[in-house]
Every structure is written in structure tokens, then in C-alpha cells.
Amino acid sequence: MSSPRILLLARADGSRVATSFNPAALSALDPFGDSRQVAWMGDDGVSAGLVPFSGKAVIEDFPHSETLVVHAGHVVLSSAEQTLELGVGSSAVIGLGTRLTVQASAGSEWAFCAVDQAGAPVCPGLTLLDPHTLLNPSAAPEPQILIGPTPQCRALNLFDDAVTELRVGIWDSTPYARHGRPHKLHELMHLLEGSVTLQDNEGGEVTVKTGDTVFVAKGAPCAWTSTVYVRKVYAVK
């Protein structure tokens, strides 16, 4: 496994990213097989990357939990209970064990973060990650790593699996900067508003803008600098 890194998965404007992707199925049961483009696959069952998909698939028993953000086309997810129509910038969670129909227009693609953990209980269903969700006050970064004033942060988990400890939701914050430290969790971030620069311990920078999706692996050195209000979708494990 490669060293934990900051990996830009997709830009809002569809431009190329420097991240390397490898075609690989997440398991023998992965419904998208090796058409999946994997940027990160850890030995703890967490993976991230892109899925290009067009057409229709019927999946009797979705084999893992997957957070997805649509970056091209139009994707319709249907379970027994609901149907989600996802355009570019829309995001959702597919729970482990969901009986799912996927219909995608030609050229569709989504960024993903998946959790495939042995022994995890099923949690079937679809969860829409509404960007306009009302949020609650949440903890700011630790004072010792802040550079400048303490920001005002808010968040709300919309999907929370106590067994795998996967939490997915919406977060926002006033501008702030903090020193680099190893990232505490794996995190998929999709910026709904604002811009942030993430920096590793070797001076490499990734500026994530509105509509972009990035994955930060657990343990990756990561500093944060935002000079504007930021609102994001997060999936952390």
C-alpha cells in the first residue's frame, strides 16, 4: 500500500487531475468490476476513486457502503423505498445490502469512497446528501494547531454506521488556517461552496474549489488554509 496522501479525484470543470488511477474491482462482488478507477485502496477496506458508468444495472445485494458524488451525466438510483435522481454535483450514500437499480446517461461518472469491512451488518437504503441541510454547531480544530482566530464550524451526520464508524454528512466553516498534522481519518470531501488549499509536509499543495472532490487518506500529512467560507460534503471513516 502506498503512503497516505492527498488525492484530488475530480475537478468541477472536468479538467485532468494529476492523481493516478488503476482499474480494479473492490471485490469479486463489485457490480462495477474493474471498470472502477481506483486512486486509493487501503488494507482496512476503505477505497476511493472514480466510476465511469452508462446504462442500467440491477444489483440484488449491494456488497459494501458507497458514498458517491456525480461529476458527469445523470444517475438514477432506485431501491424498494425510494428513487434518487442525481445530476452533476449531487451526492448520496448507498448502504450495504441495498437492492439497487442504477440507470446512468451516456458518459456518466461519479467520485466514490467505499467501505468494505468484513462482518459489517447490512444497512440497506439510499441517503441523499442535501447540500442545504440545516447544521448544528460542531467542534473547531484544536487551538494548538490553529494559525490565527478560531473558526465557527457546523456539521450534521446524514448517514452514521456505528459498526464501521462511517459518517457522512455536511460541514461548514468560517475561514481559518491550521498547521499540518496527520489526517485523523480517511475523508472524502466534495466542496459545495468556497475554496481551500491542502498542503502536505513536502510543500505540495492541492487547491480544492467549489465542485471539486478530494480524498485525504488517514495519516496523510495535511495543512488547511481557507480565506473564504467553506461548505462541504464529507465521508469519514
C-alpha positions as CSV (number, residue, x, y, z in Angstrom):
1,M,0.0,0.0,0.0
2,S,1.3,3.5,-0.9
3,S,1.9,6.2,1.7
4,P,-1.2,8.1,2.8
5,R,-1.7,11.1,0.5
6,I,-4.0,14.0,-0.5
7,L,-5.6,12.8,-3.8
8,L,-7.6,15.1,-6.0
9,L,-10.3,12.8,-7.6
10,A,-12.2,15.2,-9.9
11,R,-12.5,18.8,-10.9
12,A,-15.8,20.6,-11.3
13,D,-14.8,21.7,-14.8
14,G,-13.8,18.1,-15.9
15,S,-10.1,19.0,-16.4
16,R,-7.5,16.4,-15.9
17,V,-6.0,15.7,-12.4
18,A,-2.6,14.6,-11.5
19,T,-3.8,11.6,-9.4
20,S,-3.0,8.1,-10.7
21,F,-5.9,5.7,-11.1
22,N,-5.8,2.0,-11.6
23,P,-8.7,-0.2,-13.0
24,A,-9.7,-2.6,-10.2
25,A,-12.8,-4.2,-8.7
26,L,-13.2,-3.6,-4.9
27,S,-14.1,-7.3,-4.5
28,A,-15.3,-10.3,-6.5
29,L,-18.9,-9.0,-5.9
30,D,-18.2,-5.4,-7.0
31,P,-21.1,-4.7,-9.5
32,F,-18.9,-2.2,-11.5
33,G,-15.9,-4.6,-11.7
34,D,-12.6,-3.4,-13.0
35,S,-14.2,-0.5,-14.8
36,R,-13.9,1.2,-11.4
37,Q,-10.9,3.6,-11.4
38,V,-9.2,3.3,-8.0
39,A,-6.9,6.0,-6.6
40,W,-6.7,4.6,-3.1
41,M,-7.3,1.1,-1.7
42,G,-6.3,0.5,1.9
43,D,-5.9,-2.7,3.8
44,D,-8.7,-1.5,6.1
45,G,-11.4,-1.8,3.5
46,V,-11.5,1.9,2.6
47,S,-11.1,2.8,-1.1
48,A,-11.7,5.9,-3.3
49,G,-11.6,6.8,-6.9
50,L,-14.0,7.2,-9.9
51,V,-16.7,5.1,-11.5
52,P,-17.5,5.7,-15.2
53,F,-20.8,4.0,-16.0
54,S,-23.5,4.3,-18.6
55,G,-26.7,2.2,-19.0
56,K,-28.6,0.1,-16.4
57,A,-27.6,-2.3,-13.7
58,V,-29.7,-4.3,-11.3
59,I,-27.9,-5.2,-8.1
60,E,-29.6,-7.7,-5.8
61,D,-27.4,-7.1,-2.8
62,F,-25.0,-4.1,-2.9
63,P,-21.7,-5.5,-1.4
64,H,-20.4,-2.5,0.5
65,S,-21.3,1.0,1.6
66,E,-20.5,3.7,-1.0
67,T,-20.6,7.5,-0.9
68,L,-20.8,9.0,-4.4
69,V,-20.6,12.4,-6.0
70,V,-21.8,12.7,-9.6
71,H,-19.3,14.6,-11.8
72,A,-20.7,13.9,-15.3
73,G,-24.1,12.9,-16.7
74,H,-27.2,11.9,-14.8
75,V,-27.5,9.0,-12.4
76,V,-30.8,7.5,-11.1
77,L,-30.6,5.2,-8.0
78,S,-33.7,3.2,-7.1
79,S,-34.3,1.0,-4.1
80,A,-37.5,-0.6,-3.0
81,E,-38.3,2.5,-0.9
82,Q,-37.1,5.5,-2.9
83,T,-35.6,6.9,-6.1
84,L,-32.9,9.5,-6.2
85,E,-32.2,11.5,-9.3
86,L,-28.6,12.8,-9.2
87,G,-27.3,15.4,-11.5
88,V,-23.8,16.8,-11.6
89,G,-22.8,17.9,-8.1
90,S,-25.4,15.7,-6.3
91,S,-24.3,13.1,-3.8
92,A,-25.7,10.1,-1.9
93,V,-24.8,7.1,0.1
94,I,-25.7,3.5,-0.9
95,G,-25.9,1.3,2.2
96,L,-24.6,-2.2,2.4
97,G,-27.2,-4.8,1.4
98,T,-29.3,-2.4,-0.7
99,R,-31.3,-4.0,-3.6
100,L,-30.5,-1.3,-6.2
101,T,-31.2,-0.3,-9.7
102,V,-28.7,2.1,-11.3
103,Q,-29.6,3.9,-14.5
104,A,-27.0,6.3,-15.9
105,S,-26.9,8.5,-19.0
106,A,-24.1,8.1,-21.5
107,G,-20.8,9.4,-20.2
108,S,-21.8,9.4,-16.6
109,E,-19.1,9.4,-13.9
110,W,-19.0,9.7,-10.1
111,A,-16.3,10.0,-7.5
112,F,-16.6,7.5,-4.7
113,C,-15.5,6.5,-1.3
114,A,-16.3,2.9,-0.3
115,V,-16.2,0.9,2.9
116,D,-16.0,-2.9,2.6
117,Q,-15.4,-4.2,6.0
118,A,-15.8,-7.9,6.9
119,G,-18.6,-8.7,9.3
120,A,-20.3,-5.3,8.9
121,P,-24.1,-5.6,9.4
122,V,-26.3,-4.7,6.4
123,C,-27.8,-1.2,6.4
124,P,-29.8,-1.1,3.2
125,G,-31.2,2.1,1.8
126,L,-30.3,5.3,0.0
127,T,-29.4,8.6,1.7
128,L,-29.5,11.8,-0.2
129,L,-26.8,14.3,0.9
130,D,-28.9,17.5,0.7
131,P,-26.5,20.5,0.3
132,H,-29.0,22.8,2.0
133,T,-29.2,20.7,5.2
134,L,-29.5,22.8,8.4
135,L,-26.4,22.2,10.5
136,N,-25.5,22.2,14.2
137,P,-22.5,23.8,15.9
138,S,-19.5,21.5,15.9
139,A,-16.0,21.5,17.4
140,A,-13.3,23.7,15.8
141,P,-9.8,22.4,15.2
142,E,-7.6,22.1,18.3
143,P,-6.2,25.5,19.5
144,Q,-2.6,24.3,19.3
145,I,-2.7,23.7,15.6
146,L,-4.6,26.9,14.6
147,I,-2.9,29.8,12.9
148,G,-5.0,32.8,13.8
149,P,-8.6,33.0,15.0
150,T,-10.7,30.1,15.9
151,P,-13.3,29.4,13.2
152,Q,-17.1,28.8,13.7
153,C,-17.9,25.3,12.4
154,R,-21.1,23.4,12.0
155,A,-22.0,19.9,10.8
156,L,-24.6,17.2,10.6
157,N,-24.2,13.5,10.0
158,L,-26.8,12.3,7.5
159,F,-25.5,8.7,7.5
160,D,-23.9,7.1,10.5
161,D,-22.9,3.5,10.8
162,A,-21.8,2.8,14.4
163,V,-20.2,-0.6,13.5
164,T,-17.9,0.5,10.6
165,E,-17.7,4.1,12.0
166,L,-18.5,5.5,8.6
167,R,-20.1,9.0,9.0
168,V,-21.3,11.0,6.0
169,G,-22.8,14.5,6.1
170,I,-22.5,18.2,5.5
171,W,-20.0,20.6,7.3
172,D,-19.3,24.3,7.0
173,S,-16.8,26.8,8.5
174,T,-15.7,30.4,8.5
175,P,-12.2,31.0,7.1
176,Y,-9.2,29.6,9.1
177,A,-5.7,28.2,8.7
178,R,-4.0,25.4,10.7
179,H,-0.7,23.7,10.7
180,G,-0.2,20.3,9.1
181,R,-0.7,17.1,11.0
182,P,-1.5,13.5,10.1
183,H,-5.2,13.4,9.0
184,K,-7.1,11.6,11.8
185,L,-9.5,9.7,9.5
186,H,-9.9,8.7,5.9
187,E,-12.0,11.5,4.4
188,L,-13.8,12.2,1.1
189,M,-14.5,15.9,0.7
190,H,-16.7,17.5,-2.0
191,L,-16.8,21.3,-1.9
192,L,-20.2,22.8,-2.2
193,E,-19.0,26.3,-1.7
194,G,-15.7,28.1,-1.2
195,S,-12.1,27.1,-1.7
196,V,-9.4,25.5,0.4
197,T,-5.7,24.8,0.0
198,L,-4.5,21.5,1.4
199,Q,-0.7,21.1,1.8
200,D,1.4,18.1,2.6
201,N,4.7,18.0,4.6
202,E,6.8,18.3,1.5
203,G,5.3,21.6,0.3
204,G,2.9,20.0,-2.3
205,E,-0.4,21.8,-2.5
206,V,-3.8,21.0,-3.8
207,T,-6.4,23.8,-4.1
208,V,-9.9,22.4,-3.9
209,K,-12.5,24.7,-5.4
210,T,-16.3,24.6,-5.5
211,G,-17.5,21.4,-7.2
212,D,-14.2,19.6,-6.8
213,T,-13.8,16.3,-4.9
214,V,-10.7,15.2,-3.0
215,F,-9.8,12.2,-0.8
216,V,-7.4,12.5,2.1
217,A,-6.1,9.1,3.4
218,K,-5.8,8.5,7.1
219,G,-2.4,9.5,8.3
220,A,-1.6,11.8,5.3
221,P,0.2,15.0,6.4
222,C,-2.3,17.8,5.7
223,A,-2.4,21.5,6.5
224,W,-5.6,23.6,5.8
225,T,-5.9,27.2,4.6
226,S,-9.2,28.8,3.7
227,T,-9.7,32.5,3.2
228,V,-13.4,32.2,2.5
229,Y,-16.5,30.4,3.9
230,V,-16.4,26.7,3.1
231,R,-19.2,24.2,2.9
232,K,-18.6,20.6,2.0
233,V,-19.9,17.1,1.8
234,Y,-17.8,14.7,3.9
235,A,-17.5,11.0,4.3
236,V,-15.1,10.0,7.1
237,K,-14.0,6.6,8.4
